[in-house]
């Protein structure tokens, strides 16, 4: 216990020291030379709090980014609606303008294009990098390099990536790389023709050296959830560190780093996977903080989210010890459990009594109450039906959303035991937090609209 306490104090001291250094440096330069924008997709206050409590209870100390000295909050509504998607929110953060859901860097009429801060940085001679744990032509990363009437035009977004002139792309792969029908030119080939070194292996990515443009893809699709990452697969922090090495130059750089899978875990009410992915996001921020210590007064770090997902809230019983003890018993992401449910569906026995030990072992749920057992039994009965035969009425959708019933029932039982509530399977209109340090950090303090982020970034470009 004493050793754990010392570890917590030591980690807290390190984070505090870094924050103080960055705070003291803020204002030492009129404008930053190096700009980091970190976006935790779907990350609201409760998501940050849960991961921070777990981190402290594990003995690692608190998360680093909540200790950044400038604090703020942003609203996330679209041009006309209360609840945003990642395309409209990404547009606001990247360009400083409102649009509607599904649209990237164009006005709601889809006739006017917006320039992004990343494009402006490129045009001013800075190097630009985009990093994501999602796929590279997903809405949030694409919001910084592309225009599109529809976020669903993944092939078109990938073509714009190849022609963007940005200097570094890192993280997940390119989705729909040969178009909808698989008969178009491969997007990776387009990127190579556009002058990118395309790196696909972990070894090549980790050993990449400066010079030219680089596209470093660690997966065919998104990166693995952090809870599932195995065998030396590069993490979000690894891609951030590689990006810093490749982009560092006398004229400065702009880098956007997205923790894209935070959103995916929240859609699926996967509290255990969530805290792992927020911690992975925090580790990426730490790479920027380490860089900032070497560039005092020259580096701005901004950490925020595009929207909140899941309507997550923390109850009075959600202590760090309880969260850590319960959530870290889950073996893998609940998306992995969908495969086990599919195997059960193929089993001719289809016995709940046979399935129950598989559920409790995977999620680490011990000593089920009668109510919990019946909840799982009802979900099992739904999961064993072919998807087309399930009665998707209002009660079904409230309980399971569009996901596997048995997976969702087990996930929400585990969350409830940990003191966590999920009220939605989608996005919400809740404000999201902002944290900042370095020259210009004061522009991100206070309560503002999300368009202020993009406009402040434009203002602070050298």
N, C-alpha and C positions, 0 to 999 in steps of 0.2 A: 504493500500500500504506500509506504513512504517513497519507494522508487517511482511509482506512478505519479504521486503528487509532485515529486521533483521534476518529472518529465513535463507535466502540465505547466508548472511554473516556468520552466526553461523555455518551452515553446511559446508561452504567452509573452515572455520577455523579448524573445526574438521578434515576434510579430509586432509588438509595441515599438521596439527599437526601429524596425523598418518603417513603420508608419510615421514615427517622429522624424526620421531622416527625410522621408518624402515630403512631409508637411513643411519642414524647415526649408526644403529646396523649392517648394511652390512659390513662384514669384521671383526666383533668382534669375530666371530668364523671362523675357516678355512673352515669347511663344515657345511651345515645345518643339523640339526637332524630331522626337520620336513619339508616336501616338499609338496606344493600344486601346482598342475597344473590345471588351469582353461581353458577350451576350449569352446569358443563361436562358435558353429557350424554355418558356413555361415556368420560370423560377420566380415565385412570389416570396413574401416574407416568411411564410410557414415552411416552405421548402428549405430556405436558408437556415432557419432556426433548428429544424430537425437534424440537418446534417451537422450543424455546429455542435449541438448537444451530443450527438453520437461521437463526433471527433474528440470532444473533451472527455467523454466517458471511456473512450478507448485508450486514453493515455497519450494521445498525440498532441493534445492542446487544441484550442479553437481554430476555426478556419481563419485564413489570412485576410481575405478580401473584406469581410465585415469590419475590420479594424482600420481600413483606409479613412483618412481624417475628414474628408468632405462627404456628407450624407444628404441624400435627396430622395424624391419619390416622383414618379411620372404617371400620368393618366394614359390610357391606351386605346381610347375609342377611335373608330374610323371616321371618315368624312361625314357619314350619316348614321352609323350604327354604334351601339354600346360595346359590342364584343368584337375584337379584331382577330384576324388570322395572322400567320407569320408573314404573308406577303405585304399586307397593308402596314403592319407594324414595322417590318423590315424597311419598307419604303420611308416611313417617317424617321426612323433612326439613321438611315443612310443619307437621305436627301433633305430632310426638314420639311417635307410636304405631306399632307393627308391624301389618302386615296381610299378605295373600297376593297373589301376582301377579294382575294384572288388576283389582284392587279399588282404588277411590279413596276415601280418607277414611272408610272403614267398617271395622269389625273383620272377622276372617275369616268369621264367621257371617253377615255382611252385614245385621246388625240394629242395630248401634250406630254412630252417626255421630260423627266427630271434628271439632272446631273447629281451624282452622289459625291460625298466627301472623299471616297476612295478614288473615284475618277479624277476629281480635282487635284488630289495629292499626286497622282501619277502625272498629270499634265504640268504640275509645278516642279517636276524633277525628282520627287520622292519615290522610293521603291514602295511597292504595295503587296501585302500578303493577305490571303484569306485562308482561314483554318476552320474546320468543322468536324464534329464527330458524326454528323449526318452525312448524306451524300452531297457531293460538291455542287450539284445543280438543284439542290433543294432551295426553298424560298428564301431563308435568311441569308445564306451566302450569296445567292443570286441577286439579292436586293442591292448588293454593293457593286456588281459588275454588269448587270443586264437590265433591259427593258422588256416588258411583255404584257400584252393584254390579259394573258392567263398564265398563272403559275404552273399549270399542268403541262405546258409546252416544254417538257424536260429536254427534249432533243434540241430545240431551239435555244434554250438557255445554255446548254453545253456548247453549242456552236459559238455563242457570244463569249463564253469563258475562254475558248481557244483563241479568240480574236481580241481579247480584252487588253493585252499588253501588260497585265499585272505580272509581277515578278515571281510570285510564289503562291501555289495552291497546295494545301496539305490536309490530310484527314481521310474521310471516306471516299468511295469511288464515284464514278459518274453513272447515274442511273439512266436507263433506256439509251444505252450508248450507241445503238444502231437504229434508233427510231422505233416507232410503235410496232412496225411489222418486221423489224430486224433486217431490213434490206437497204439501209442507208450507210453512208461512210462512217466508220467507227470514230467516235469522238476522241479517243486517245490518239488515233492516227492524225486527226485534225490538229490536236494540240501539238503533236510532234512536228507536223508540217508548219505550225505557227511558231516554231522555235523553242518549244518546251522540252527539257529533258524529262521524260516520263519515268518515274521511279516506282516500282511495284513491290519490291521485296523489303523486308524490315532492315536487312543489312545495308542495302543501297540507300535507303531513306536516312538511317542513322549516320551514315558516313558521307552524306552529301556535302559538297564543298561549294563555296561561292563562285559565281560566274554564270551568266546567262539566266534564263527563266527555268523554273522547276515546277513540275506537277508531281507531287508525292502522294500516291494513293495506297492506303494501308488495307483496303478491303474492296471487294466487288461492289458492295453497297455501303451502308453506314458502318462505322466502327462497331465492334462488339460493345454491348453494355459493359460498364466497368466491372460489374459483379461477375460477368462471364469471360472477361479478358484472360487469355491463357498464353503460355508458350512464347513469351517475349514479344507479343504483338505490340506495335507502337501505341502509346497512349496519347491523349490530347495534349498532355504536357510535353511529350516527346516531339510532337509536330510543332508545338509552339517554340520549343528550344531550337529545333532545326531551322524554323523560319527566322528566328532572331539572328542566327549565324549567317544565313543566306542573305538577309536584307540589310544588315548593318553596313552603313556607308556614311561618308561625310555629309551628304545632303539629307539624311534622315529617312524615316519610313513611317508608313501607316499600316497597322495590322489589325484585322478583325478576327477574333477567335470566338467561335460559337460552341457552347455545350449543348448540342442539338438533341441529345438523347434524354436530357432532363425532361423535356416535353413528352417524349414517348413514354417514359416511366409514369408520368402523371396521368396521361390519357388512360393508362392501364391500371391505375390505383396501386402501382407496385412500389410501396414505401421503401422496401429493402433495397431495390435497385436504385431508387431515387437518391438515397443518401450516399451511395457509392459514386453515382455520376456527379453529384454536386461536389463531392470531395475531389474527383478527378478534374473537374472544372477549376476548383480552388488551386490544385497543383499547377495547372496551366498559368493561373494568375501569378503564382509564386515565381514562375520563370521570368515574367515581366518585372516583378519586384526585384529580383536578383539583378536583372539588367539595369534597372533604374538606379541601383546603388552605385553602379559604375558610371552612370551618366547623370550625376546630380544636377538638378535644375534644368534638365533637357528632356525629361521623359514624363509624359502624361499617361496615366492609367485610369480608364473609366470602366466600371463594371455595372451592368444593368441586365434587364430582361426585356423581351418583346411583349410578353403578356403572362398572365398566370393561367395555369392549366389544372383542372381537377377540383377546384374549390376546396383546396386543402386547408384544414385548420387543426390546431393543437389543443387538446383538452388539458385539464388540470393534472391528469395522471401521466402526462408525457414528459417524464424526467429523462435526463441523459442516460442514467443507468438502465432504466426500463427499455428505452428505445434501443440501446446498444445490445442488451441481453436478448431481446426478442428478435429484432430485425436481422441480426447477424447469424441467426440460426437458419435462415433461408439459404438454400444451396446455390441457386442460380436465379436469373431473372424469371418472372412469371411467364414471359413469352416462351421460355423453354418448356414450361409445364404444359403449354398447349399441345406439344408433341406427345406428351404422356397421356393426355386426355384423348387424343386421336387414336393412340394405341389401344386404350381401354374401349373405345367405340368399336374397334375391329374385333375385340375379344368376344366370343360368343357367350361367355358366361355373364358378362356385364353386371357383375355383382357389386353392390355398394360396399359390402363387408370386405370384399377382396380389394377394392380400390382405396378404401379409407387409409390403410397404413402407408400407401404410396403418397397420398396427399399430406398426411401429418409428418412424414419423414422429409419430404421436399421442403415444406414451409416451416418445419421445426415447431409445429403446433402440438402442444402436449395437453393432456387432460381436458378433452372437449366437454363443454357443458351440453345438456340435453338440447338446448336451443341451437347451439352451434352445430351439433350433429344433424339436427333436422334441416338446418339451412344448407349444409353440405349435401344431404340426401336429396333435397329438392333440386339443387344445382346439378348434381350427378345425373338425375333423371333427365334433365334438359340436355345435358352434354352428350348423353348416349343416343339422343335422337339425331337423325340426319338434319343438317342445318335448315333445309327447306321445310321440314315438318315442325319446327319449333314455333310456338305461338308467341309472336313478338308483340305482345300487348304493352300497355303502359307500365304495368307492374314488372314485366320481363325487362323492359328497357331501363327501368329505374334500378333494378338489381344488377343487371349484367352489361348494359350498353350493347355495343356491337361485338363484344368479345366472348370468349369461351366461358360459359356459366360456372363450371367447376373452378376454373382458374380465378375468376373474379370473386366468387364466394370465399375461397380460401384467403385470397389477398386482403379482402376487407375484414375478415375475422382477425387476421394477424395485425392489420393496422389498428383495429379497434382495441385490441389488447394492449397495444403500445400507446394508446391515447390519441390516435390520429383519426380524423374523419375526412372522407372524400365525398363531396356533394355532387360531383359532375364527372362525366367522362369526356368533357370538352373544355374549351377555353372559357374563361370568365372575364368580366369587365373590371376586376379589381386592379387598383394601382400597383405598380411594382417598384422595388427599391433601386436606388442608384448609389454607388460608392465611387469615390475618385481621389486621386492624389497626384501631385506634381503641378507644374505651371499650368494655370488655367482651371485647376480643380474647382475653384470657387464658382465657375459657371454651371456646375452640375449639382450644387447644393440647393435645398429648398424644394417646394412642390411646384411642378411644371407639367406641361404637356410633352408627349414623347417627341413631337417635332422639334422641341428645343434642343434635343441631343444632336440631331443632324445639323441644325443651324449653328450651335456652339462649335461643333467640329470644324465647319467651314470657317468660322471666325478665327479659330486657333491654328489653322494651317499656316505654316511659315510662308 
